[in-house]
Amino acid sequence: MNDWPDDSGYGRGGADSQPEGARRMRHVQRPQVPQQPQYDPRYDQGQGQGQGQGQGQGYNPNFTQQQATGYDSGYNTGQVYGGGRQGGGQGTVPPQHDPRYAPQPAGRPAPDWRRRIKIGSIVLVVALLGWSVGTYAWASSRMRNEVDLSKVIERPAEGDCTTYLIVGSDSREGMSAEEKKKLHTGSAEGKRTDSMMILAACSSGNTMVSLPRDSWVTIPSFVGSESGKKFGARGGSKLNAAYAMDGPELLVRTVEFNTGLRIDHYAEIGFAGFANIVDALGGVEMNIEKGFKDKKSGADFQAGEQTLNGEQALAFVRTRYAFAESDLARTKNQQKFLSALANQAATPGTILNPFALYPTLGAGLDTLIVDKDMSLYDLAKMFFAMKGISGGDGKSMNIPISGTAPQGSLKWDMPKVKQLVSQIQNDEKVTVTSDR
């Protein structure tokens, strides 16, 4: 088929020796291909909508450089290039985006630490408050408020200080035969006073005054704690006889009558309770200045710093026959040990540690006998007052002694005793001293 036009005016050729003139061909125009964005199609991310290439995202081996530049060779590979928003229309390639500049999802807001700390603090305070109230209620329910000081007659006027009569009895209540043997307590029936001391908690300073059980005093008239009957004065006798006659109420009456000092609270603990408290604390640290032994109490101590367990502590405070001063030396050891005990018990390490607090309270409250008006708060004040003495905030002493009396007893120095009582009643710094 000849594509040359017939009406072009040019010849078709001939035998003429001269060549024919130039002839023009019909112009064939190819369809225009839309310009495509410049990108590397080998790394097509497949982000265009309506893709029809049949390839997933990533490198596309069917693309050629000519296709990328818009050149159409006319060769149909059978691929369909979708275009448009829904995959129809002319073939176009969606624009590629740099993922580094893609919009990022909104992040989580920064935590409000101030608010969190505030909420945490409130929860902690509430928990501590609940624990404290629960512990206080539990301990209060176990207190043995058995001594009725309202039965004590003819009492002195109240002073400015809070006074406690602290008594250590030789009660074996609740002890097995094995425990009595281990603690060297013997098996005597009933109970007697083994130690007595007055603790005055004053703003001017705390004072602990030991009352030797062999003190010669007057046992005044009294009303029986159980019978309610009034009994006449018994005259001169050793102080511990008052307790043996009618228990704590008569002992308080006798101390008040002979000193003129009103006793606000009474606290008594037996052998077993004393030893159990020490063991619950894990022992009490003591500095024994001079070693001593005593078969009757079971004491066997070397000089120096050491930790006493319950058995050793009981032997330490009961020993009297190993000393030349006998009962007077023993009362000094009792004061020293009780101050150390209170100093260790009334610490954050014990109070804030349930594993130390509950065993200690349980051991003490089981055998501790107090007056009917004494609360757990009053008991805590007593321990902190004892602790203050060991820390130098106050003094400890024996009641002033002037000599001996009948039955090998000790006679009080009454002028000094009256001065001492006056200073305590008026919350004055105690300046009175004892020579023994």
C-alpha positions as CSV (number, residue, x, y, z in Angstrom):
1,M,0.0,0.0,0.0
2,N,1.4,3.4,-1.0
3,D,1.1,6.1,1.7
4,W,2.1,8.9,-0.6
5,P,-0.8,11.3,-1.5
6,D,-2.1,11.4,-5.0
7,D,-2.8,15.1,-5.2
8,S,0.5,16.3,-3.9
9,G,1.6,17.6,-7.2
10,Y,4.7,15.6,-7.2
11,G,5.6,12.9,-9.7
12,R,5.8,9.4,-8.9
13,G,9.0,8.8,-10.7
14,G,10.1,8.6,-14.4
15,A,12.8,7.9,-16.8
16,D,14.1,11.5,-16.6
17,S,17.8,11.8,-15.8
18,Q,17.1,14.5,-13.2
19,P,15.9,13.4,-9.8
20,E,12.5,14.3,-8.7
21,G,12.0,17.0,-6.2
22,A,11.4,16.5,-2.5
23,R,8.1,15.0,-1.6
24,R,6.3,15.6,1.8
25,M,4.8,12.8,3.9
26,R,1.6,12.9,5.8
27,H,2.3,13.9,9.4
28,V,1.4,11.2,12.0
29,Q,0.9,12.6,15.5
30,R,1.2,10.2,18.4
31,P,-1.1,10.6,21.4
32,Q,0.2,12.8,24.2
33,V,1.2,11.1,27.4
34,P,0.7,13.2,30.6
35,Q,3.8,14.2,32.4
36,Q,4.4,12.2,35.5
37,P,6.1,13.3,38.8
38,Q,9.8,12.6,39.0
39,Y,10.4,9.8,41.4
40,D,12.0,6.4,41.5
41,P,9.3,3.9,40.7
42,R,11.5,1.0,41.9
43,Y,10.6,2.0,45.4
44,D,6.9,2.6,44.9
45,Q,5.4,2.5,48.4
46,G,2.0,1.6,47.1
47,Q,0.4,4.8,48.6
48,G,-1.7,5.7,45.6
49,Q,-5.4,4.9,45.8
50,G,-6.8,2.6,43.2
51,Q,-3.5,0.8,42.4
52,G,-3.8,-1.5,39.4
53,Q,-0.3,-2.7,39.0
54,G,-0.8,-6.0,40.6
55,Q,2.3,-5.3,42.7
56,G,2.4,-4.8,46.4
57,Q,4.5,-2.1,48.0
58,G,8.3,-2.1,47.6
59,Y,10.5,-2.5,44.5
60,N,8.6,-2.9,41.1
61,P,10.8,-4.7,38.5
62,N,8.3,-4.1,35.7
63,F,8.9,-0.4,35.5
64,T,11.5,0.9,33.1
65,Q,13.4,4.1,33.0
66,Q,11.4,5.1,29.9
67,Q,8.2,4.6,31.7
68,A,9.4,6.7,34.6
69,T,10.3,9.6,32.2
70,G,7.0,9.4,30.3
71,Y,8.3,7.8,27.2
72,D,5.9,5.3,25.6
73,S,7.5,2.8,23.3
74,G,4.2,1.5,22.2
75,Y,5.0,-1.9,23.6
76,N,2.2,-3.2,25.7
77,T,3.4,-5.3,28.6
78,G,-0.1,-6.2,29.6
79,Q,0.1,-4.1,32.8
80,V,-2.7,-1.8,33.7
81,Y,-1.8,1.5,35.3
82,G,-4.6,2.8,37.3
83,G,-5.2,6.4,37.8
84,G,-7.7,8.6,39.4
85,R,-8.9,8.5,42.9
86,Q,-10.8,5.2,42.5
87,G,-8.4,3.3,40.2
88,G,-9.8,4.5,36.9
89,G,-8.8,7.0,34.3
90,Q,-5.4,7.6,32.7
91,G,-2.4,5.9,34.2
92,T,-0.7,8.1,36.8
93,V,1.6,7.4,39.7
94,P,0.7,8.9,43.1
95,P,3.2,11.3,44.6
96,Q,5.7,9.8,46.9
97,H,6.1,11.2,50.5
98,D,9.2,11.3,52.7
99,P,8.2,9.3,55.8
100,R,10.5,11.5,58.0
101,Y,8.0,14.3,57.5
102,A,4.8,12.3,57.9
103,P,2.5,13.5,60.6
104,Q,3.0,11.6,63.9
105,P,0.2,10.5,66.1
106,A,-0.3,12.5,69.2
107,G,1.8,11.2,72.2
108,R,0.6,10.6,75.8
109,P,0.6,13.7,78.0
110,A,3.5,14.0,80.5
111,P,2.7,12.5,84.0
112,D,1.7,15.0,86.7
113,W,4.2,14.0,89.3
114,R,3.1,16.7,91.8
115,R,-0.5,15.3,91.7
116,R,0.8,11.7,92.0
117,I,3.0,12.6,95.0
118,K,0.1,14.4,96.7
119,I,-2.3,11.5,96.3
120,G,0.4,9.0,97.4
121,S,1.0,11.1,100.5
122,I,-2.6,11.2,101.4
123,V,-3.0,7.4,101.0
124,L,0.1,6.9,103.2
125,V,-1.1,9.2,105.9
126,V,-4.6,7.5,105.9
127,A,-2.9,4.1,106.1
128,L,-0.7,5.1,109.0
129,L,-3.6,6.7,110.8
130,G,-5.7,3.6,110.4
131,W,-2.8,1.4,111.6
132,S,-2.2,3.6,114.6
133,V,-5.8,3.7,115.7
134,G,-6.1,-0.1,115.2
135,T,-3.0,-0.7,117.2
136,Y,-4.0,1.7,120.0
137,A,-7.4,0.0,120.3
138,W,-5.9,-3.5,120.3
139,A,-3.4,-2.6,123.0
140,S,-5.9,-0.7,125.1
141,S,-8.2,-3.7,125.1
142,R,-5.4,-5.9,126.6
143,M,-4.5,-3.5,129.5
144,R,-5.2,-4.9,132.9
145,N,-6.7,-1.9,134.8
146,E,-7.1,-3.7,138.1
147,V,-6.0,-1.4,140.8
148,D,-8.6,1.0,142.2
149,L,-6.9,4.1,143.6
150,S,-10.3,5.5,144.6
151,K,-10.2,3.1,147.6
152,V,-7.1,4.9,148.9
153,I,-8.2,7.2,151.8
154,E,-6.8,10.5,153.1
155,R,-4.8,11.3,150.0
156,P,-2.4,14.3,149.6
157,A,-3.2,17.2,147.3
158,E,-2.3,16.9,143.7
159,G,1.0,18.4,142.6
160,D,2.2,20.0,139.3
161,C,4.0,16.8,138.1
162,T,2.6,13.5,137.1
163,T,3.7,10.8,139.5
164,Y,3.9,7.0,138.9
165,L,4.5,4.3,141.5
166,I,6.3,1.5,139.6
167,V,6.5,-1.9,141.2
168,G,8.3,-5.1,140.3
169,S,6.7,-8.0,142.0
170,D,7.9,-11.5,142.5
171,S,4.7,-12.9,141.1
172,R,5.1,-16.3,139.3
173,E,1.7,-16.0,137.7
174,G,1.5,-18.0,134.5
175,M,5.0,-19.6,134.9
176,S,5.6,-23.3,134.4
177,A,7.9,-25.3,136.8
178,E,10.5,-25.3,134.1
179,E,10.4,-21.5,133.7
180,K,10.6,-21.0,137.5
181,K,13.7,-23.1,137.6
182,K,15.3,-21.4,134.6
183,L,14.7,-17.9,136.0
184,H,15.7,-18.9,139.6
185,T,12.4,-17.5,141.0
186,G,11.6,-20.3,143.4
187,S,8.0,-21.5,143.9
188,A,6.7,-19.3,146.7
189,E,3.0,-18.8,146.6
190,G,1.4,-15.3,146.4
191,K,3.4,-12.3,145.5
192,R,5.6,-9.7,147.2
193,T,7.2,-6.5,146.0
194,D,10.7,-7.0,144.7
195,S,11.3,-3.3,143.8
196,M,9.5,0.0,144.1
197,M,10.2,3.4,142.7
198,I,8.5,6.8,142.2
199,L,8.8,8.4,138.8
200,A,8.0,12.1,138.7
201,A,7.4,13.4,135.2
202,C,7.9,17.2,135.4
203,S,8.5,20.0,133.0
204,S,11.6,21.0,135.0
205,G,13.0,17.5,134.5
206,N,12.1,13.9,135.3
207,T,13.2,12.2,138.5
208,M,13.2,8.5,139.5
209,V,13.4,7.8,143.2
210,S,13.9,4.2,144.4
211,L,12.3,3.1,147.6
212,P,14.2,0.2,149.1
213,R,11.8,-2.6,150.1
214,D,13.5,-2.7,153.5
215,S,12.6,0.9,154.3
216,W,11.2,1.4,157.8
217,V,7.9,3.2,157.5
218,T,4.6,3.6,159.3
219,I,1.7,1.6,157.9
220,P,-1.3,3.9,158.4
221,S,-5.0,3.1,158.8
222,F,-6.7,2.0,155.6
223,V,-9.8,0.6,154.0
224,G,-9.5,-3.0,152.8
225,S,-9.4,-3.3,149.0
226,E,-11.7,-6.3,149.0
227,S,-13.6,-6.2,152.4
228,G,-14.3,-2.5,152.4
229,K,-13.6,-2.4,156.1
230,K,-11.5,0.2,157.8
231,F,-8.4,-1.0,159.6
232,G,-6.3,0.9,162.2
233,A,-2.7,1.9,161.8
234,R,-0.2,-1.0,162.1
235,G,2.7,1.1,163.2
236,G,6.3,0.7,162.1
237,S,7.2,-2.0,159.6
238,K,9.1,-2.7,156.4
239,L,7.7,-1.1,153.3
240,N,7.1,-4.4,151.5
241,A,4.9,-5.6,154.3
242,A,2.2,-3.1,153.2
243,Y,1.9,-4.8,149.9
244,A,1.7,-8.2,151.5
245,M,-1.1,-7.1,153.8
246,D,-3.5,-5.6,151.3
247,G,-1.9,-5.3,147.9
248,P,-1.3,-2.3,145.7
249,E,-4.0,0.0,147.3
250,L,-2.4,-0.2,150.8
251,L,1.1,0.2,149.3
252,V,0.0,3.4,147.6
253,R,-1.6,4.6,150.8
254,T,1.6,3.8,152.8
255,V,3.9,5.6,150.3
256,E,1.6,8.7,150.2
257,F,1.3,8.8,154.1
258,N,5.1,8.6,154.6
259,T,6.2,11.0,151.8
260,G,3.2,13.4,151.5
261,L,3.4,13.0,147.7
262,R,0.3,12.0,145.8
263,I,0.6,9.1,143.4
264,D,-1.3,9.6,140.2
265,H,-0.8,6.2,138.5
266,Y,0.3,2.7,139.5
267,A,2.1,0.1,137.3
268,E,3.2,-3.4,138.4
269,I,4.9,-6.2,136.4
270,G,5.9,-9.7,137.4
271,F,8.9,-11.8,136.8
272,A,7.6,-13.5,133.6
273,G,6.4,-10.3,132.0
274,F,9.7,-8.5,132.7
275,A,11.7,-11.3,131.1
276,N,9.4,-11.6,128.1
277,I,9.5,-7.9,127.3
278,V,13.3,-8.0,127.2
279,D,13.3,-11.0,124.9
280,A,10.7,-9.4,122.6
281,L,13.0,-6.5,122.2
282,G,15.8,-8.8,121.2
283,G,17.7,-8.0,124.5
284,V,18.8,-4.8,126.2
285,E,22.3,-3.4,125.8
286,M,24.0,-2.6,129.1
287,N,27.4,-1.4,130.3
288,I,28.2,-3.3,133.5
289,E,31.0,-1.5,135.3
290,K,32.0,-4.4,137.5
291,G,31.3,-8.0,137.1
292,F,29.5,-10.0,139.8
293,K,28.0,-13.5,140.5
294,D,25.1,-14.5,142.7
295,K,23.8,-18.1,143.0
296,K,20.4,-17.2,144.3
297,S,19.5,-14.9,141.3
298,G,21.6,-16.8,138.8
299,A,23.7,-13.7,138.0
300,D,27.1,-14.3,136.4
301,F,28.3,-11.1,134.6
302,Q,31.6,-9.9,133.3
303,A,32.4,-6.2,133.2
304,G,31.8,-4.3,129.9
305,E,29.3,-3.7,127.2
306,Q,26.9,-6.6,126.6
307,T,23.3,-7.4,125.6
308,L,21.2,-9.1,128.3
309,N,18.4,-11.5,127.4
310,G,15.3,-11.9,129.5
311,E,16.9,-14.4,131.9
312,Q,20.0,-12.4,132.4
313,A,18.1,-9.2,132.8
314,L,15.9,-10.6,135.6
315,A,19.0,-11.9,137.4
316,F,20.6,-8.4,137.0
317,V,17.8,-6.5,138.7
318,R,17.2,-9.1,141.4
319,T,20.7,-9.5,142.7
320,R,21.3,-8.2,146.2
321,Y,23.6,-10.6,148.1
322,A,26.6,-9.9,145.8
323,F,26.8,-6.3,146.9
324,A,28.0,-4.8,150.2
325,E,25.2,-2.3,150.1
326,S,22.7,-5.1,149.4
327,D,19.2,-3.6,148.6
328,L,20.6,-0.1,148.0
329,A,23.0,-1.4,145.3
330,R,20.2,-3.4,143.8
331,T,17.9,-0.4,143.5
332,K,20.6,1.5,141.6
333,N,20.9,-1.4,139.1
334,Q,17.1,-1.5,138.7
335,Q,17.0,2.1,137.8
336,K,19.9,1.8,135.4
337,F,18.3,-1.2,133.7
338,L,14.8,0.2,133.5
339,S,16.1,3.4,131.9
340,A,18.0,1.4,129.3
341,L,14.9,-0.7,128.7
342,A,12.7,2.3,128.1
343,N,15.4,3.9,126.0
344,Q,15.3,0.9,123.6
345,A,11.6,0.3,123.7
346,A,10.5,4.0,123.1
347,T,12.3,4.3,119.8
348,P,11.1,4.6,116.2
349,G,12.8,1.3,115.5
350,T,10.4,-0.4,117.9
351,I,7.3,1.7,117.7
352,L,7.1,1.9,113.9
353,N,8.1,-1.8,113.4
354,P,5.1,-4.1,113.8
355,F,7.4,-7.1,114.1
356,A,9.0,-5.5,117.2
357,L,6.1,-3.5,118.5
358,Y,3.4,-6.2,118.8
359,P,5.5,-8.8,120.5
360,T,6.8,-6.2,123.0
361,L,3.3,-4.8,123.7
362,G,1.9,-8.3,123.9
363,A,4.6,-9.5,126.3
364,G,4.2,-6.5,128.6
365,L,0.5,-6.1,128.6
366,D,-0.2,-9.7,129.5
367,T,1.4,-9.3,132.9
368,L,1.4,-5.5,133.4
369,I,-1.1,-4.4,136.1
370,V,-2.1,-0.7,136.2
371,D,-4.7,1.5,137.9
372,K,-8.2,1.9,136.5
373,D,-7.6,5.4,135.3
374,M,-4.4,4.7,133.5
375,S,-4.6,4.8,129.7
376,L,-2.2,3.5,127.0
377,Y,-1.3,7.2,126.5
378,D,-0.4,7.5,130.2
379,L,1.7,4.3,130.0
380,A,3.6,5.7,126.9
381,K,4.3,8.9,128.8
382,M,5.7,6.9,131.7
383,F,8.1,5.1,129.3
384,F,9.2,8.3,127.6
385,A,9.8,9.9,131.0
386,M,12.1,6.9,131.9
387,K,13.8,7.2,128.6
388,G,14.4,10.9,129.3
389,I,16.3,10.1,132.5
390,S,18.7,7.7,130.7
391,G,19.3,10.5,128.1
392,G,20.3,13.0,130.8
393,D,17.0,14.8,131.0
394,G,16.5,14.3,134.8
395,K,18.1,12.3,137.5
396,S,17.8,9.0,139.3
397,M,18.5,8.4,143.0
398,N,17.6,6.4,146.1
399,I,15.4,8.1,148.6
400,P,17.7,9.8,151.2
401,I,18.7,7.4,154.0
402,S,20.0,8.5,157.4
403,G,20.8,5.2,159.0
404,T,19.5,1.9,160.1
405,A,16.3,0.9,161.9
406,P,14.7,-2.2,163.6
407,Q,14.9,-5.5,161.8
408,G,17.9,-4.5,159.8
409,S,15.8,-2.0,157.9
410,L,16.7,1.5,156.5
411,K,15.7,4.7,158.1
412,W,14.7,7.6,155.8
413,D,16.3,11.1,156.1
414,M,13.0,12.9,156.6
415,P,14.2,16.5,156.2
416,K,15.7,15.7,152.9
417,V,12.6,13.6,151.9
418,K,10.3,16.6,152.6
419,Q,12.5,18.9,150.5
420,L,12.6,16.4,147.7
421,V,8.8,16.0,147.8
422,S,8.3,19.8,147.9
423,Q,10.4,20.3,144.8
424,I,8.5,17.6,142.9
425,Q,5.1,18.9,143.9
426,N,6.0,22.5,142.8
427,D,7.7,21.2,139.5
428,E,11.1,22.6,140.6
429,K,14.5,21.3,139.6
430,V,15.4,18.6,142.1
431,T,18.6,19.5,144.0
432,V,18.3,17.0,146.8
433,T,20.9,14.3,146.7
434,S,21.2,10.9,148.4
435,D,24.4,9.7,150.0
436,R,23.6,6.0,149.4
